[in-house]
Amino acid sequence: MVRIDNEGLYWSFMKKTTYENRLFLPPYSTPSFRQSPTHGLFQNPTGYSSQRSYPLTPNLPLPSQQSFESLEDSFRRMTLIDHNSSRLQSMRVESAVRGQIGLGFHNEGFGSYDFLGASMVRPPPQRQPSFPGFDVYRQRSQSFNELPYTNRRWPMNTHWGTNNSIWSSNGSQPENPKSNLFPPMYNNRGQEWFTCSSLKELKGRISAVAKDQKGCRFLQKKFDDKIIKREDIDMVISEVKDQLHELMVHQFANYLIQKLFEVINQQQTTELLLVLVTRKQRFMEVCTDPLGTRAVQKLMLRMKSQEQISILLSVLKPIAVTLTNNIHGHHIIDQCISTFSNEDTKHIADEIANNCMDIATDKSGCCVLNQCLSHVQTEARDRMLAEIISNAFILSEHCYGNYVVQFVVGMRLRHVTSNLIMQLRGTYVSLSMNKYGSNVVEKCMKCSSEHASMIIKEIMFDIDFLKVLQDAYGNYVIQSALRVSKGDLYDKLVRFILRHYSVLHSHLFGKMVLDRVKCSKTNRV
């Protein structure tokens, strides 16, 4: 294939099918050596026979100076000549005007070029065997190690640590060549920390070292050795307490703070607690942070005195509901209830009881409310139970509230369970066909055998019994009813189910009920 432009130019590096390219060079296997300028376009000016020259096509007129200028202008319009472009430096273009004009380039690229006629002498360019007109190896990228040090990106006088400078001061290659493959940010900038024999050598830099991943591990190891001195602990406390809130939520430093809380005494615990809770807004931010909440819980485990507990709970009381409904903060309220006494947490429990419905319908709050129902033995729990029972139907159909109702039923407090089941009377059919309510109905039948028959009869004699059998959730309620029912109640339930056999045997969920009936009969026999 030959590309023919309006100027009549031929591109010699493209295969041609119909036209003969006048400047296609002969193979290297059959070179033609010429010594006379009249026999070829390219000839060795030094006279050595090792250089090759190639014959021109005879019987064609020589180009004029106007041809040279028009050809150069054409190439400029085609953006083939770009003195500032390194992208085209390795490209060699050979073309002809009526088969006579050759365009050669020096090895330096487009910086200098000549148009050669038949009477001009020019040494041939060096060619590669794979492609005569293109030096494929000339622009090959160098590896990072082959580049001279003066051409690299980072400055020569950059130092990172005592023995870890990426470059020496005089620009020579460092002793360890492997470190030169990476920028300084990946080098061991904190190596001087690992050479410290004691924490005193890092005095004034503890907070900065704790914010570095390797530095924080080094400091944690000092605490793990169990040989840390009391004066070292005092020094660490004095340096971190002014930045305690920031370090407790830092991705690395929070681990050091947790280690510190494990080794401090009661006096230091009180000191750090006061620093933590003095700034209430910052304390709130720490409690709701996924890392900060862990550090606070670690500090709570060190609290033994009544003074410390009172200080913490007095700060937690105004924000108890906010923390309870927070995905991270609820762990702190949960630990307060499970760790401290009922007398200490009385005010926290009162706040939860006053906002029982808001907490019961929250993803995190429902967990804290269940914890309160388990541990709190004060008047606040009775208020919580009364609120849950009076709103049992609403909570049963709620995606989070239904867990609270199930938990109350699972407590197996006779009077509480009886009141709750009677509160839901008349709603079991609708609850059975609800995604969340169906779980409550099953829980009621399993945990209260004395009320199970009442629930089953209400569903079985309802006009929508067939709908319950065919419902995606109701069929599970009927299966649970078959498991818990006994005697005449079981036989009656089976007869009511088989009345709808013609409809159920071809229904997706009805077949599941029929299979349970067959399994129940087999097990009873």
N, C-alpha and C positions, 0 to 999 in steps of 0.2 A: 504494500500500500504506500502511495506517495501523496504527501500533502502538497497541493499546488495553490499558492496564494495569488493575489492579483498582480504581484510583482514578478510572477514567474519563478518563484523560489522553490527549490527542491530540498527536502529534509533527508539527509543521507542516512540518518540513524533509524529510519522507518522502512520496513520492507516494502518493495515496489513490485507490482505484478505486471503492469502493462507498459510502463515507461522505463527507459534505461537511464539510470542516474550516472551522469558523466564523472562524478567524483567518487564513486564507490571505490574503495581501495582494494587492491588484490590481497589474497590471503598471505599470512606471514610465511607460509611454507614456500612461496615462490616470490621472494622480493626481487625488485629490479633496481640495481645500483646504477646511478647516472652520475656523470661528472661534468657533463656539459650543461650550461644554463638553458640551452635551447631544447634540451630533451625532456625537461620536467619542470613542474611548478615548484616543488620543494627540493632543495639540494643542500648538502652539508657544506658550509662555507669554509670549514677548516681543512677540507680535503681528505679527511679520513674516510676510508671505504666502509667502515663499520656502520655509518649512518645510511639510512634508506631514503630514497626519493622515488617518486611515483610518476609515471608518464601522464601527460595531459592528453585530452582528446584532440586529435589533429583536425586541421581544416576548419577551425572556428575562429571568428575575429576576436581581437583583444578588446577588453572593456575600456571605456573612456572614464575620465575623472568624474563626469556627471553620473555615470553608473555607480561609481563608488559612493558619491554623496546621497544619491537617491536610495541606495541599498541601506546605508547607515540610518537614514531617516525612517525607512520602513521598519528596521529593527527597533528603533527607538519607540515608534508608535505601537509596536507589538510588545513593548516592555521587555524585550529580550536583552537589551543592553542596560544594565543598572549598575552604575559604578559603586553604589553604596549597599548593594544587596549581597549578603554572604550566601543566600540560598542558591544563587545561580553561579557561584564561583566554580563549581565542579562540572558545569555543563559546557560542552564544546559543540558549537553549531558549525556545520559545513553546508554551504549552499552555493549556488551558481547562478549567474545571469548568463543565460544562453550557454551554460556549460563551461565558462571560463573564469569566473570570479571565485576565489577561495578566501575564506575568513578564518584566520588562525588566532590563537590566544596564547599568551605566555602562561607559564605555570603559576604565576601569581594571581590568576583569575582575570576579571574584566578590567583590572587597573590599567592595562596597556594592551592594545590590539593593533593589528596591521591588516590592511587589505593588500593582497599580493597578486601581482600579475605574472604573466609568463616569463618576464625578463627579470623578476625579483627573486632573490635567494633568501631562503628561510630554513633553519633547521627544523626537522619534523618534531612534533610533540611526542612525548613518551606515551605509549599505549599499553593497555592491559589485554591479556589474551582473551578474557571473557567478553569484552565489548570494546571494539576498536576505538570508538569515539568518546568513551567515558571512563574516567579513573574512579573505579568503585571503591578503592581503598583510601583515596586521598582524604575524604571527609568522614572517615570512620571515627565514631566517638571514642574518646579516650576514657579509660577507667579512672576512678577517683584517685587511685594511688599514682597514676602516671602524670597527673597534673602537677605543675610546679607549685611549690608552697606559696609563692608570691601571688598566684592567681586565685587562691582560695578565698572564701567569702569572709571568714572571721579575721579580725585584726590581729596583728602580730603581738601586740602588747597586752592581749587579754589574758588575765590570770584568774584561775578559779581554785583557790586554796593554795597551800604551801607547796605541795609536791605534785599538783595535778593541773598545771597550766597546760592548756591545749597547744600553745606555741611557746617556745623559749623567747627570751627577751631580744635575742639577736636575729630572730626569724629562722633559725636553723631547725632541722627536724628533731622532735623530741626523742628521748631514749625509748619510749614505748610507742611504736608506730601504730598499734591497734587502736589507741585512744584517738587517733587522728581520723578514724573513719566515722566518727559521730560528732555532732555539735556539742558544745559545752553543757547544754541542758541535760544530756544523757550521760555525762561523765559523773564520776563519783565525787561530786562537789563537797559532800559531807564527810569525807574520809577522815578529816582531822577530828571529828567527833568520836570516831571509834578508837582513836589512839589515846583518848583521855583516860587517865587512871582513876579519876574521881570527878564527881559532879562540880566540885569547886572550880575546875578549870573552865567550866561553861557558865560561870557566874555572869549574870547580865544578859545571857542569850538563851535562857531556858525556854521562853515563850516562842522565840524564833525557831529553835531546834525542834520543839514539839509540833510545829506546823509542817515540818518536813516528814515525809513518810519514813525514810531511813533514820532520821534523827529521833523520831518518836519511838521507833522500835528500840533504838539504843537506850533511850531513857526508861522505857518499860522494862528492859532487861535488867537495868540497875535496881528497879523495884522488885523484880522477880528473884533476884539473888538472895533476898532476905538478910542481906548484910548491910543495907543502907543505914547510914548513921542518922541520928536524930537531928543533928545540925544540917545535914543535907536536906532532910524533909522540910525543916524550917526555911531553908534557903529557897526551895522550890515553891513553897507556899507564898513566901514574900514576893516572888516574881510573877506568879500566875494569878494571884487574887485580884489584881487590878484589871486583868483581862479574862476573868473567870467565865463570864457569860459568852464571850466570843470563843474561848477555847472549848467550852462544853458543846458547842454546835459545830465545831470544826471537824472535817472528815478524818483527820489524823489525831489532832490534839485531844479529842474527847476520850480516846483510849488511855492516854496518860492521866487525865483527870480521874477516870474511873480507878486506875491503879493507885492514884494518890489517895482517893477516898478509902481505900482498903487498909492503908497503913497509918492514917492519922489517928490521933488520940481524941478523947472527948472534948478537950478544950479547943483543939484545932477544928473539930467538927462544928462546934458552935461558932467559931470565928468565920469559917467559910459559909456556913448557913446564913449568917447575918449579911455577909457580902452578897450572897445570892438573892435574898428576898428583899433587900433594901430597895432595889430598883424594880418595882412591881411589873412595869411593862416589859422590861428585859426578861424578868423571871417568867412571865407568861409566854414570851417567845421561845424560851428554852424548853418549857414544858410541852409545847406543841410541836417541837422539832423532833424528827425521828431519831436523831442522835442525842439531843439534849435530854429527852425524856429518860433515856437509859442511865445517863449520868445522875439525874435527880433521884431515880430509884435506887441507885447504888449508894447515894448519900443517905437516903432514908433508912437503909439497912444498918447504918452506923449510929443512928440516933437511939440513945438509951435513956437519957434523962427526960424528965417531964418538961423541963424548960425548952429543950430542943423541939419536942413534939408540939408544944403550945405555940411556939414561934411559927412553925411550918403551917399548922392547921389554921391559925389566925389569918395567914396570908391566902390559904387555899379556899377558905369559906366564900369570899365574894366571887371567886371565879370557878366554883365547884361545878356549876351547871355547864359552863362553857367548856371546861376540860372534860366533863363527862361525855359530852357529845362530840368530842374531837377524836379523830382516829388515833392520834398519838398520846394526847393528854389524858385519855380515859384510863391508861395504865397506872398513872400516878394516883388517881382517886381509888382505883381498884386495889392498889397496894396499901393505901391508907386504911381502907375498910378491913382488909384481911390481916394486916399487921398490927395495927393499934387497937386499943380496947374500945368497947362500946361507949364508955364515958368520954374518951378522947374524941371519937368521931361523931358524937351526938349532933354537933352543929352541921357537919357535912351531911349526915343522914336527913336532918330536917330540910336542908336545901333540896335534896333529891326528892323527898316526899312532897314538897311544895310544887315541884315541877314534874310530877310522876308521868303524866301523859306525854309530855314533850320528850322525856328521856326514854320512855318505853317504845316510842315509835322512831327512835334513832338507831342507826346501825351499831354504833359504839355504845350508846346509852343503854340499850336493852341488856347488854352484857353486864354493865355496872349495876343496873337495877336487880338483876338476878343475884349478883354477888351480895348486894345489900339484903335481899330477902333471906340469904343463907346465913349471914354473919350478924346482922343487926338484931338485937333482942330488945329494943326499946319501943317506945310508943310510936316512933316514926315508922316502924315496919307495919304496924296495924293500919296506919293511914295509907301506906302504899298498897296493902292488900285490899282495903276497901275501895280505893280508887281503881284498881285493876278489875275487881269484880263488877263494879257498876258500869264499867266500859268494856266488858268482856267481849261483846259481839263486835264492836269496832276493832278491838285489838286482834281478835281471831282472824279477821279478814285482812289484816295489815301484814305486809311482807316481813316486818321486824317484830311487831307487837305480838304476833302469834307465838313467838318463842317465849315471851313472858307468860302468856296464858298456859302454855304447855308446862313451863317450869313450875308454876303455881300448882297445877294439877299433880305434877310429879312429886311435890313436897308431901303429898298424902296426909295433909292436915284435914281431918274428917269434916269439921265444920266449914272450913274454907272451901274444900272441894265440893261439898254439898251445895253451898251457896252459889258457887260459880256455875255448876251444872244446872241448877234451877234457874239461874239468870239467863242461860242460853236456851231454855226450853221453848219450843216452838220455832226455833231457827235452825234445827239440825239438818233439815233437808237442803236448805239453801247453803248452809256451811259445807255440806257434803259435796256439793258441786262447785265449791270454790277451791282454788289452788292451795291457799294457805289454811282456810277453815277446815278442809278435809283432814288435815293433820291434827287439828285440835279435837275433832270428833273422834278420831281413832284413839287419841291419847285418853280421852274421857272414858271410852269403853274399856280400855285395857287397865286403867288405874283405879277404876271404881266399879267393881263388879256389882254392887248393890244398885247402881244407877244405869248399868249397861242395858238391862232389859227395857227400861223406860226409853232409852235413846233408840234402841232397835225397833221397838213397837211404833214409835213416832215416825220413823222412816218407812217402815214396812206398810203401815196403813195409810200412808199419805197418797194423794192422787197422783203425785209425780214420781211414784216409786220406779216406774219403768225408765223415766229419764235419769234417775240416779244410777240404775243398772247400766245404762248406755253411756254414761258420762265418763270423760277421761279421768276424772278424779273420784267421782262417786263410786265407781266400780271397786276401787281400793277400800272404801268404807264398808261396802257390802262384804268383801272378802274378809275384812277384820271382824265383821259381825258374825260371819260363819265360824271363825276361830273361837270367839269368846262365848257364843251362845251354847246353851246346853238343854237337853231334854226336850220338852214340848215346844219351847221357844225355837230351838234349832229346827225341829221337824216342820213347824209352821213356816219358818223362813224359807226352807227349801221348797215347800209347796208353792209359796208365793213366787219364787223365782222360776220354777218350772212351768208356771202358767204362761210365761212369756217365752217359752223355748223356741217357738217358731220364728220369733223375731231375733232372739239373742244368738242363736247358733250361727247366723250369718253376719253378725255384727262384730266389729273389731274388739270392742271392750266387753260386749256381752259374752263372747266366747271365753274371755278370761274368767268371768264369774262362773260359767258352767264348768270350766275346768276345775275351779276351786271346789265346786259342789261334788264333783266326782272324786277329787282327792280327799275331801272330808268324809265321804261315805266309805272310802277304802280304809282310811285310818281308823274310823269308828268300828268297822267290822273286825 
